[in-house]
Amino acid sequence: MRRLLRLVSWVVRWTARTPRRVIGVLAVPLLIGIALAAGPVRDRPADGRSDVLAGGATVAPPPATRTGPRPTVLPDTTGPVTPVPTLPSFRLTEAQRATAVGYATAANTHDARPGKDKAFGDSYTRTRPYVTDEVFALVTAESRRGDYQWGQWLTGQSTVAVRIRAAGVPDGAPAPTATTAYARVEFEQVVTPTAGAGGVTRSDGAINLLLTKAADGRWLVSRLLADT
């Protein structure tokens, strides 16, 4: 205890000898207090701003602000771009198309003027060059199809013409082969009365056919297909 009192007495005497020593001793507690309030150097940002909250929690620095121009390139896709496949486009040969168009035209052309067709079914007798024996027997068999239309055409003594719009392989059908081909013919029927006050009427039609190559090399309609 005596040694401590002697040490304190010596420090006081040493400090009191000059004013500079007095100021230095008094400044030490002040500097220590400032350092403790500011916190460790590593917790302070480089720009001098404090990001320390009460209790010691830190605040994340704000994101950097872009000063240059924004990029105009879109981000990469997640995988390689796969081109959309193109559906095959099959074509009929000239001979195949001629048979399909010939049948559609003959079967749907009528003439109700005096001295011309005697019945609706007369048009099907004109399809003989384009069909097989089996199909010809089918389309010329006696039936009552077309009776209503035929009655109207008789009244107006009308002619019924066919205008082909398109002829080709139906959508979804397989490609033509050396012996078979699927065909679709789309057409417009034009009814023109030659007696009375009726006007010209138009209607759309379409037929699907199966063509088969005969032994003599001709393409013939071997089957009439439903229009799906």
C-alpha positions in Angstrom: 0.0 0.0 0.0 2.8 2.3 0.8 4.5 1.6 -2.5 1.3 2.4 -4.4 1.0 5.7 -2.6 4.6 6.5 -3.3 4.1 5.7 -7.0 1.0 7.9 -7.3 2.8 10.7 -5.4 5.7 10.4 -7.9 3.4 10.5 -10.9 1.6 13.6 -9.7 4.8 15.4 -9.0 6.2 14.3 -12.4 3.0 15.5 -14.2 2.9 18.8 -12.5 6.4 19.8 -13.5 5.2 21.0 -17.0 1.8 22.0 -18.6 2.3 19.7 -21.5 2.5 16.6 -19.2 -0.8 17.7 -17.6 -2.6 18.0 -20.9 -1.2 14.7 -22.2 -2.4 12.8 -19.1 -5.9 14.4 -19.3 -6.2 13.6 -23.0 -5.6 9.9 -22.7 -9.0 9.0 -21.1 -10.7 11.2 -23.7 -9.1 9.4 -26.7 -9.9 6.0 -25.2 -13.6 7.0 -24.9 -13.7 8.1 -28.5 -12.1 4.9 -29.8 -14.6 2.7 -27.8 -17.6 4.7 -29.2 -16.4 4.3 -32.8 -16.0 0.6 -32.5 -13.4 -1.6 -34.2 -11.9 -0.3 -37.4 -12.9 -3.4 -39.4 -16.6 -2.7 -38.8 -16.5 0.7 -40.4 -17.0 1.2 -44.2 -14.2 2.5 -46.3 -16.1 5.7 -47.1 -16.3 6.7 -43.4 -20.0 6.0 -43.0 -21.1 3.9 -40.0 -23.2 0.8 -40.7 -23.4 -0.3 -37.1 -26.7 -0.2 -35.3 -27.4 -0.1 -31.6 -26.6 -3.4 -30.0 -23.8 -4.2 -32.5 -26.0 -5.3 -35.5 -24.6 -4.4 -38.9 -26.4 -3.1 -42.0 -25.5 -4.6 -45.4 -24.1 -2.0 -47.7 -26.4 -0.8 -50.5 -26.0 -2.5 -53.9 -23.6 -0.9 -56.3 -25.3 1.5 -58.8 -24.7 0.8 -62.4 -23.3 3.8 -64.1 -22.7 2.4 -67.6 -25.3 1.6 -70.3 -27.7 -1.3 -69.7 -27.0 -4.5 -71.6 -29.2 -5.1 -74.6 -28.4 -8.8 -75.1 -31.1 -11.3 -73.8 -30.0 -13.9 -71.4 -29.0 -17.3 -72.7 -31.7 -20.0 -73.1 -31.7 -23.0 -70.8 -30.9 -25.3 -73.7 -30.2 -25.5 -77.4 -33.0 -24.2 -79.7 -34.6 -27.1 -81.6 -36.0 -26.1 -85.0 -39.7 -26.9 -85.6 -39.9 -29.8 -88.1 -41.6 -29.0 -91.3 -44.5 -31.4 -92.2 -43.9 -33.3 -95.4 -45.8 -32.0 -98.4 -46.8 -34.8 -100.8 -47.8 -34.2 -104.3 -49.9 -36.1 -106.8 -48.4 -36.9 -110.2 -50.1 -35.4 -113.2 -51.8 -38.8 -114.0 -53.1 -39.2 -110.4 -54.4 -35.6 -110.3 -56.1 -36.0 -113.7 -58.0 -39.1 -112.5 -59.1 -37.5 -109.2 -60.2 -34.2 -110.9 -61.9 -36.1 -113.8 -64.0 -38.2 -111.4 -65.0 -35.2 -109.2 -66.0 -33.2 -112.3 -68.0 -35.9 -114.0 -69.9 -37.0 -110.8 -71.0 -33.5 -109.9 -71.8 -32.0 -113.3 -75.5 -32.2 -114.2 -77.8 -30.8 -117.0 -81.5 -30.6 -116.3 -82.4 -28.9 -119.6 -84.8 -30.7 -121.9 -83.2 -33.5 -123.9 -80.1 -33.7 -121.6 -79.8 -35.7 -118.4 -82.8 -37.8 -117.5 -82.0 -38.3 -113.8 -79.6 -37.2 -111.1 -77.6 -40.4 -111.4 -76.8 -39.9 -115.1 -73.7 -37.9 -114.1 -72.3 -41.1 -112.5 -72.5 -43.0 -115.7 -69.9 -40.5 -117.1 -67.4 -41.5 -114.4 -66.7 -44.8 -116.2 -63.2 -43.8 -117.5 -62.0 -42.9 -114.0 -63.1 -45.7 -111.8 -62.7 -49.5 -111.3 -65.4 -51.9 -112.1 -66.3 -52.2 -108.4 -66.7 -48.4 -107.9 -68.6 -48.0 -111.1 -71.2 -50.6 -110.0 -71.5 -48.9 -106.6 -72.1 -45.3 -107.9 -74.5 -46.3 -110.7 -76.6 -48.6 -108.4 -80.2 -47.4 -108.3 -80.9 -45.1 -105.3 -82.9 -42.0 -104.4 -79.9 -39.8 -103.6 -80.2 -36.3 -105.1 -84.0 -36.5 -105.7 -84.8 -33.1 -104.1 -82.0 -31.3 -105.9 -82.9 -32.9 -109.2 -86.5 -31.7 -108.8 -85.3 -28.1 -108.3 -83.0 -28.3 -111.2 -85.7 -29.7 -113.5 -88.0 -26.8 -112.5 -85.3 -24.2 -113.5 -84.0 -26.3 -116.3 -80.6 -25.7 -114.7 -77.1 -26.5 -115.7 -74.7 -27.5 -112.9 -71.0 -26.8 -113.5 -68.0 -27.7 -111.4 -65.0 -25.5 -110.8 -62.0 -27.2 -109.2 -60.4 -25.3 -106.4 -57.7 -27.7 -105.2 -56.5 -31.3 -105.7 -53.8 -33.0 -103.8 -52.9 -35.4 -101.0 -55.2 -35.0 -98.0 -53.7 -33.8 -94.7 -52.4 -36.8 -92.7 -52.5 -39.2 -95.6 -49.3 -41.2 -96.5 -47.2 -40.3 -99.5 -48.2 -41.8 -102.8 -46.5 -45.0 -103.8 -46.0 -46.7 -107.1 -49.4 -48.4 -106.9 -51.6 -46.3 -104.6 -52.3 -42.7 -103.8 -54.8 -40.8 -101.6 -56.4 -37.7 -103.2 -58.7 -34.9 -102.1 -60.5 -32.7 -104.5 -62.2 -29.5 -103.4 -64.6 -27.8 -105.8 -67.4 -25.3 -106.3 -70.7 -26.2 -107.8 -72.4 -23.5 -109.8 -76.1 -23.9 -110.6 -77.4 -21.7 -113.4 -81.2 -21.9 -114.2 -82.2 -21.3 -117.8 -85.9 -20.9 -117.1 -87.9 -19.0 -114.5 -86.7 -16.2 -112.3 -84.1 -18.0 -110.2 -80.6 -16.8 -109.9 -77.2 -18.5 -109.9 -76.3 -20.3 -106.8 -73.0 -21.6 -105.6 -72.0 -24.3 -103.1 -68.8 -25.9 -101.9 -68.0 -29.6 -102.1 -65.1 -32.0 -101.5 -64.4 -35.7 -101.9 -61.6 -38.0 -100.7 -60.5 -40.8 -103.0 -58.1 -43.8 -103.0 -56.4 -44.2 -106.4 -54.9 -47.5 -107.6 -52.7 -48.1 -110.6 -54.3 -50.7 -112.9 -52.5 -53.4 -114.9 -52.6 -51.3 -118.0 -50.9 -48.3 -116.2 -54.0 -46.1 -115.8 -54.8 -44.6 -112.4 -58.4 -45.4 -111.3 -60.6 -44.5 -108.3 -60.7 -47.7 -106.3 -62.5 -46.4 -103.2 -64.6 -43.5 -102.1 -63.6 -42.3 -98.7 -65.6 -40.5 -96.0 -64.8 -36.8 -95.6 -63.4 -36.5 -92.0 
